[in-house]
Amino acid sequence: MNLPKQSIRVLHVYRTYYPDPPGGLQEAIRQICLSTKDFGVESRIFTLSPDPLPETLVSIEAGIFRSRSWCAPASCDLGGWNSFKLFRELNEWADIVHYHFPWPFADILSLLEGHNKPSVMTYHSDIVRQRLLGRIYEPLMRSTLNRMNAVVATSPAYASTSLVLTRNVPAGNLRTIPLGIVDYATSLVQTQGCDNSLARLNLGDTPFVLALGVLRYYKGLHTLVEAANAIDAKVVIAGSGPEEMALKAQSSQLGCTQIVFAGQVSDAEKLALLRKCKALVLPSHVRSEAFGMVLVEASMFGKPMVCCEVGSGTSYVNEHGVTGFVIPPESPKDLAKACNKLLKNEYLASSMGKAARTRYENLFSGEALGKAYFDLYTEVTTAN
């Protein structure tokens, strides 16, 4: 790859980042930093943390600069005076400021400290749950969107169905760049800990479908638990989160004997589970699941998928009838039926898995992600 001679310095802005508890959006930022690095982009990340010591961390993808999160009403972390000071210093370093929506506190930072630099925003999700707060926040949000040199939707579906984007972002400023992941499926790390992880979960060679990620309300896992007794395989739910106790209680009440709650898994365990599963299941039932990074991971591993049609990027990553099945949300019957089709027809599952890998290479690979954002950064800096 021929790298550009002069690097572009990009400051990413989001409310939380590693090593604080992970989530799909943090991973999306990490992958943008990793993939653009090969194109000569130098990245830094501004974030808040309830325990920001040390304040500066150095990771392979970027330098991470943290200020204290004093409170987080409605999942909106708020910083103090030091956060404005730190953001101003990082803003002066950057060629481009890259905001990640939603985070209302970042809108305030942008308004007070960041208006003098080219800015882009990746629009990850509509504000779905906090509707009253969303109405209060709307004027500030519109102002921020209007200041951006470009706003990026993560899928064509989100670009066309989000009322916020269609009403507030001029067509010439709206772009679509799918999220992606630098390929690690062929890494040697995938073989580490495989036997141990399967032994810990008492899986052995038993076939299983996998749900992977933070256990949040919008993941639709209550539907998977309800469908589990009709699925002809083990159901592994890997991850932790606020819905964990409720899901376990529901499973116990329904007498589900084949569900395995794996809890928080290590990187080696996650890779082993992805490599061994028969299919990846993401039953998210609302638009808060704007893309589904775990679907990209499953595609990377050549696994067929089952997800729900919620008008977001999930059904863009998982192409119905090609890489898996897209079903109606909150339908245990349809969920079990789709899983069983893949479990009973090995040829179908294999062909869909191969198609998923091909789709990953063409649309969601690190190279595709890095080039798309590098081209956008170059365009924005050139225009200014």
NUSE-24666 format. One record per residue (C-alpha): x, y, z. Coordinates in Angstrom, 2 decimals, decimal comma, always signed. Layout:
BEGIN
FITI|X|Y|Z
FITI|X|Y|Z
...
This chain:
BEGIN
FITI|X|Y|Z
FITI|+0,00|+0,00|+0,00
FITI|+1,39|+3,42|-0,95
FITI|+1,02|+5,65|+2,08
FITI|+0,61|+9,42|+1,83
FITI|+3,76|+11,39|+2,67
FITI|+2,02|+13,79|+5,07
FITI|-0,15|+12,51|+7,87
FITI|-3,55|+13,90|+8,84
FITI|-4,13|+14,44|+12,57
FITI|-7,63|+13,46|+13,65
FITI|-9,21|+13,94|+17,07
FITI|-12,05|+11,52|+17,84
FITI|-14,60|+12,69|+20,40
FITI|-16,92|+10,35|+22,32
FITI|-18,17|+10,01|+25,87
FITI|-16,46|+6,72|+26,77
FITI|-13,62|+4,56|+25,52
FITI|-11,44|+1,62|+26,52
FITI|-10,41|+0,53|+29,12
FITI|-13,82|+1,46|+30,53
FITI|-16,52|-1,18|+29,84
FITI|-16,59|-1,86|+26,10
FITI|-19,42|-1,48|+23,64
FITI|-20,01|-1,52|+19,91
FITI|-19,47|+2,20|+19,42
FITI|-16,12|+2,20|+21,20
FITI|-15,05|-0,69|+18,99
FITI|-16,22|+1,22|+15,92
FITI|-13,98|+4,16|+16,86
FITI|-11,05|+1,83|+17,52
FITI|-11,45|+0,23|+14,10
FITI|-11,61|+3,62|+12,33
FITI|-8,36|+4,60|+14,05
FITI|-6,68|+1,28|+13,24
FITI|-7,75|+1,21|+9,61
FITI|-6,88|+4,85|+8,83
FITI|-3,46|+4,42|+10,42
FITI|-2,34|+2,51|+7,32
FITI|-3,24|+5,60|+5,26
FITI|-1,05|+7,93|+7,27
FITI|-3,67|+9,20|+9,73
FITI|-2,56|+9,93|+13,29
FITI|-5,43|+9,63|+15,76
FITI|-6,12|+10,84|+19,26
FITI|-9,26|+10,16|+21,29
FITI|-10,88|+12,58|+23,73
FITI|-13,17|+10,89|+26,22
FITI|-14,52|+11,02|+29,77
FITI|-14,14|+8,39|+32,46
FITI|-15,43|+8,03|+36,04
FITI|-11,86|+7,09|+36,96
FITI|-9,52|+8,87|+34,52
FITI|-6,23|+7,79|+36,06
FITI|-3,97|+7,68|+34,25
FITI|-5,28|+10,60|+32,23
FITI|-3,29|+9,63|+29,13
FITI|-3,05|+6,14|+27,68
FITI|-1,17|+4,96|+24,62
FITI|-2,75|+2,20|+22,57
FITI|-1,86|+0,74|+19,19
FITI|-4,70|+2,63|+17,50
FITI|-4,39|+6,05|+19,16
FITI|-3,43|+8,17|+22,13
FITI|-6,33|+8,25|+24,59
FITI|-6,87|+11,45|+26,60
FITI|-9,33|+11,28|+29,48
FITI|-11,06|+13,78|+31,73
FITI|-13,37|+13,01|+34,62
FITI|-17,03|+12,18|+34,05
FITI|-18,79|+13,85|+36,96
FITI|-22,19|+12,33|+36,23
FITI|-24,00|+10,53|+33,43
FITI|-27,74|+11,37|+33,36
FITI|-29,53|+9,34|+30,68
FITI|-26,15|+7,90|+29,60
FITI|-24,89|+11,41|+28,77
FITI|-21,54|+11,79|+30,51
FITI|-20,82|+15,35|+31,63
FITI|-17,37|+16,75|+32,23
FITI|-16,09|+19,66|+34,30
FITI|-13,81|+22,60|+33,60
FITI|-10,80|+20,38|+32,98
FITI|-12,60|+18,64|+30,12
FITI|-12,99|+21,96|+28,27
FITI|-9,31|+22,75|+28,84
FITI|-8,21|+19,32|+27,62
FITI|-10,49|+19,44|+24,58
FITI|-9,17|+22,90|+23,64
FITI|-5,57|+21,63|+23,74
FITI|-6,39|+18,58|+21,62
FITI|-8,45|+20,67|+19,22
FITI|-5,40|+22,88|+18,60
FITI|-3,33|+19,77|+17,78
FITI|-5,85|+18,31|+15,32
FITI|-6,33|+18,93|+11,63
FITI|-9,86|+17,49|+11,83
FITI|-12,23|+16,88|+14,74
FITI|-14,28|+13,72|+14,31
FITI|-17,38|+13,63|+16,54
FITI|-19,36|+10,47|+17,23
FITI|-23,11|+10,92|+17,72
FITI|-24,96|+10,74|+20,07
FITI|-23,24|+12,64|+22,89
FITI|-24,86|+16,00|+23,73
FITI|-21,89|+17,14|+25,83
FITI|-19,77|+16,96|+22,66
FITI|-22,19|+19,42|+21,04
FITI|-21,40|+21,89|+23,80
FITI|-17,66|+21,32|+23,35
FITI|-18,05|+21,86|+19,62
FITI|-20,04|+25,04|+20,10
FITI|-17,66|+26,61|+22,63
FITI|-14,25|+25,25|+21,67
FITI|-14,27|+23,40|+18,38
FITI|-15,83|+25,64|+15,77
FITI|-12,49|+26,73|+14,29
FITI|-11,49|+23,36|+12,79
FITI|-12,87|+21,20|+9,98
FITI|-15,30|+18,76|+11,58
FITI|-16,99|+15,54|+10,59
FITI|-19,50|+13,46|+12,49
FITI|-20,28|+9,77|+12,35
FITI|-23,98|+9,44|+13,14
FITI|-24,21|+6,07|+14,85
FITI|-27,79|+6,07|+16,10
FITI|-30,96|+8,08|+16,55
FITI|-31,89|+8,95|+20,12
FITI|-34,58|+6,33|+20,64
FITI|-35,32|+5,92|+24,33
FITI|-34,94|+9,43|+25,84
FITI|-37,63|+11,10|+23,71
FITI|-38,45|+13,95|+26,10
FITI|-34,79|+14,81|+26,59
FITI|-34,36|+14,44|+22,84
FITI|-36,89|+17,23|+22,21
FITI|-35,08|+19,51|+24,66
FITI|-31,75|+18,69|+23,01
FITI|-33,03|+19,11|+19,44
FITI|-32,06|+22,80|+18,87
FITI|-28,48|+22,16|+19,98
FITI|-28,35|+19,01|+17,87
FITI|-29,52|+20,84|+14,75
FITI|-26,92|+23,55|+15,32
FITI|-24,17|+20,94|+15,62
FITI|-25,24|+19,07|+12,50
FITI|-25,25|+22,31|+10,53
FITI|-21,67|+23,08|+11,61
FITI|-20,30|+19,78|+10,34
FITI|-18,41|+19,68|+7,05
FITI|-19,75|+16,16|+6,56
FITI|-22,08|+13,80|+8,44
FITI|-21,60|+10,07|+7,95
FITI|-24,39|+7,49|+8,22
FITI|-23,20|+3,93|+8,74
FITI|-25,59|+2,33|+6,25
FITI|-27,82|+3,37|+3,34
FITI|-30,86|+2,28|+5,39
FITI|-30,03|+4,65|+8,23
FITI|-29,24|+7,50|+5,86
FITI|-32,67|+7,19|+4,23
FITI|-34,84|+6,37|+7,27
FITI|-33,44|+8,60|+10,03
FITI|-35,69|+11,67|+10,24
FITI|-32,89|+13,57|+11,98
FITI|-30,58|+13,05|+9,01
FITI|-33,13|+13,60|+6,25
FITI|-34,49|+16,79|+7,88
FITI|-31,31|+18,39|+9,18
FITI|-28,38|+17,41|+6,97
FITI|-28,10|+18,79|+3,41
FITI|-27,79|+16,01|+0,85
FITI|-24,37|+17,27|-0,19
FITI|-23,06|+16,89|+3,36
FITI|-24,47|+13,43|+4,04
FITI|-22,23|+10,44|+3,28
FITI|-22,52|+6,72|+3,86
FITI|-19,53|+4,76|+5,13
FITI|-20,23|+1,33|+6,62
FITI|-18,42|+0,40|+9,80
FITI|-15,74|-2,23|+9,47
FITI|-13,17|-4,30|+11,30
FITI|-9,52|-5,01|+10,56
FITI|-9,32|-8,74|+9,82
FITI|-8,22|-10,83|+12,78
FITI|-10,03|-14,05|+11,91
FITI|-6,86|-15,64|+10,52
FITI|-4,72|-14,54|+13,47
FITI|-3,01|-17,18|+15,56
FITI|-4,79|-15,78|+18,62
FITI|-7,97|-17,51|+17,47
FITI|-6,52|-20,87|+18,50
FITI|-5,48|-19,72|+21,98
FITI|-7,72|-20,84|+24,79
FITI|-10,22|-22,51|+22,47
FITI|-10,40|-25,82|+24,31
FITI|-10,37|-24,12|+27,71
FITI|-13,24|-21,81|+26,84
FITI|-15,39|-24,60|+25,48
FITI|-14,57|-26,77|+28,50
FITI|-15,52|-23,99|+30,91
FITI|-18,90|-23,70|+29,22
FITI|-19,43|-27,47|+29,00
FITI|-19,97|-27,28|+25,25
FITI|-17,52|-29,87|+23,96
FITI|-18,49|-30,63|+20,36
FITI|-22,12|-29,70|+20,93
FITI|-23,49|-27,45|+18,15
FITI|-24,56|-24,01|+19,32
FITI|-25,78|-20,64|+18,08
FITI|-24,15|-17,57|+19,57
FITI|-25,39|-14,21|+20,82
FITI|-22,49|-11,93|+21,69
FITI|-22,28|-8,44|+23,18
FITI|-23,35|-6,19|+26,03
FITI|-26,70|-7,33|+27,44
FITI|-28,76|-4,17|+26,91
FITI|-32,51|-3,66|+26,57
FITI|-32,43|-3,13|+22,79
FITI|-30,60|-6,38|+22,04
FITI|-33,90|-8,29|+22,01
FITI|-32,43|-11,19|+23,96
FITI|-35,74|-11,76|+25,73
FITI|-36,98|-13,03|+22,35
FITI|-34,02|-15,39|+22,03
FITI|-34,68|-16,78|+25,51
FITI|-38,34|-17,29|+24,61
FITI|-37,32|-19,08|+21,39
FITI|-34,59|-21,21|+22,95
FITI|-36,68|-24,29|+23,73
FITI|-37,61|-24,55|+20,03
FITI|-34,01|-24,21|+18,75
FITI|-32,31|-27,53|+17,97
FITI|-28,97|-26,62|+19,55
FITI|-27,42|-24,97|+22,55
FITI|-27,87|-21,20|+22,77
FITI|-24,80|-19,41|+24,10
FITI|-25,33|-15,85|+25,35
FITI|-21,89|-14,32|+25,88
FITI|-21,52|-10,96|+27,57
FITI|-22,67|-9,05|+30,61
FITI|-24,81|-6,00|+31,14
FITI|-27,87|-4,50|+32,80
FITI|-30,31|-7,11|+31,42
FITI|-28,35|-10,14|+32,64
FITI|-30,36|-10,91|+35,79
FITI|-33,72|-10,43|+34,04
FITI|-32,69|-12,77|+31,22
FITI|-31,55|-15,44|+33,65
FITI|-34,81|-15,14|+35,57
FITI|-36,80|-15,44|+32,34
FITI|-34,78|-18,50|+31,31
FITI|-35,39|-20,16|+34,66
FITI|-39,10|-19,40|+34,55
FITI|-39,41|-20,94|+31,05
FITI|-37,35|-23,99|+32,02
FITI|-34,71|-23,39|+29,35
FITI|-32,10|-26,11|+29,79
FITI|-30,02|-25,46|+26,67
FITI|-29,17|-21,78|+27,29
FITI|-25,58|-21,19|+28,41
FITI|-24,92|-17,79|+29,98
FITI|-21,21|-17,40|+29,38
FITI|-20,83|-14,05|+31,15
FITI|-18,05|-11,68|+30,13
FITI|-15,62|-13,58|+27,91
FITI|-11,95|-12,96|+27,23
FITI|-10,68|-12,09|+23,75
FITI|-9,44|-15,66|+23,29
FITI|-12,78|-17,07|+24,40
FITI|-14,68|-14,72|+22,09
FITI|-12,59|-15,82|+19,13
FITI|-13,09|-19,47|+19,99
FITI|-16,86|-19,01|+20,26
FITI|-17,02|-17,19|+16,92
FITI|-14,96|-19,88|+15,27
FITI|-17,01|-22,77|+16,69
FITI|-20,59|-21,45|+16,52
FITI|-23,01|-22,60|+13,85
FITI|-24,56|-19,15|+13,47
FITI|-24,54|-15,69|+15,03
FITI|-27,87|-14,42|+16,34
FITI|-28,59|-10,70|+16,90
FITI|-32,29|-10,32|+17,78
FITI|-32,17|-6,55|+18,46
FITI|-35,69|-5,18|+18,10
FITI|-35,33|-1,36|+18,02
FITI|-33,26|+1,16|+16,05
FITI|-30,88|+1,70|+18,96
FITI|-29,06|-1,21|+17,30
FITI|-27,93|+0,99|+14,46
FITI|-25,40|-1,31|+12,80
FITI|-24,38|-4,39|+14,75
FITI|-20,59|-4,63|+14,82
FITI|-20,87|-8,21|+15,98
FITI|-22,45|-9,04|+12,60
FITI|-19,29|-7,79|+10,91
FITI|-17,24|-10,02|+13,21
FITI|-19,41|-13,00|+12,32
FITI|-19,04|-12,17|+8,62
FITI|-15,28|-12,02|+9,04
FITI|-15,37|-15,55|+10,44
FITI|-17,60|-16,74|+7,60
FITI|-20,63|-17,40|+9,79
FITI|-24,28|-17,18|+8,70
FITI|-26,42|-14,77|+10,71
FITI|-29,93|-14,18|+11,96
FITI|-31,07|-10,63|+12,78
FITI|-34,25|-8,57|+12,80
FITI|-35,54|-5,94|+10,40
FITI|-35,61|-2,67|+12,34
FITI|-34,79|-0,29|+9,50
FITI|-31,16|+0,13|+10,52
FITI|-27,82|-1,21|+9,33
FITI|-28,28|-4,73|+10,69
FITI|-30,14|-5,87|+7,58
FITI|-27,50|-4,14|+5,46
FITI|-24,66|-6,14|+6,99
FITI|-26,72|-9,33|+6,96
FITI|-28,29|-9,58|+3,49
FITI|-31,47|-11,64|+3,73
FITI|-31,31|-14,94|+1,88
FITI|-27,63|-14,41|+1,01
FITI|-25,62|-14,19|+4,23
FITI|-28,37|-15,32|+6,58
FITI|-31,94|-14,50|+7,50
FITI|-33,62|-11,22|+8,44
FITI|-36,81|-11,80|+10,43
FITI|-39,53|-9,66|+12,07
FITI|-38,53|-8,32|+15,52
FITI|-39,82|-9,95|+18,71
FITI|-40,99|-13,09|+16,96
FITI|-39,71|-16,19|+18,84
FITI|-41,31|-18,48|+16,26
FITI|-39,52|-16,86|+13,31
FITI|-36,27|-16,71|+15,24
FITI|-36,32|-20,42|+16,07
FITI|-37,33|-21,31|+12,50
FITI|-34,44|-19,33|+11,00
FITI|-31,89|-20,85|+13,39
FITI|-33,15|-24,37|+12,71
FITI|-32,89|-23,87|+8,94
FITI|-29,20|-23,16|+9,35
FITI|-28,69|-25,97|+11,85
FITI|-30,43|-28,61|+9,73
FITI|-29,00|-27,64|+6,32
FITI|-25,21|-27,71|+6,48
FITI|-24,84|-26,79|+2,80
FITI|-27,08|-23,73|+3,22
FITI|-25,21|-22,61|+6,35
FITI|-21,84|-23,07|+4,64
FITI|-22,82|-21,20|+1,48
FITI|-24,29|-18,31|+3,48
FITI|-21,15|-18,21|+5,62
FITI|-18,96|-17,98|+2,52
FITI|-21,15|-15,21|+1,14
FITI|-20,83|-13,38|+4,46
FITI|-17,03|-13,56|+4,25
FITI|-17,09|-12,22|+0,68
FITI|-19,39|-9,37|+1,71
FITI|-17,05|-8,58|+4,60
FITI|-14,04|-8,37|+2,28
FITI|-15,86|-6,11|-0,17
FITI|-17,65|-3,76|+2,23
FITI|-16,58|-4,10|+5,84
FITI|-12,85|-4,85|+5,81
FITI|-10,28|-2,63|+7,46
FITI|-8,90|-1,56|+4,08
FITI|-12,34|-0,49|+2,81
FITI|-13,05|+1,39|+6,04
FITI|-9,67|+3,09|+6,16
FITI|-9,75|+4,25|+2,54
FITI|-13,28|+5,64|+2,84
FITI|-12,45|+7,74|+5,90
FITI|-9,04|+8,79|+4,57
FITI|-10,73|+10,03|+1,38
FITI|-13,27|+11,95|+3,49
FITI|-10,58|+13,49|+5,71
FITI|-8,58|+14,51|+2,63
FITI|-11,66|+16,08|+1,02
FITI|-12,57|+18,04|+4,15
FITI|-9,04|+19,36|+4,78
FITI|-8,61|+20,29|+1,12
FITI|-11,92|+22,17|+1,05
FITI|-10,84|+24,21|+4,05
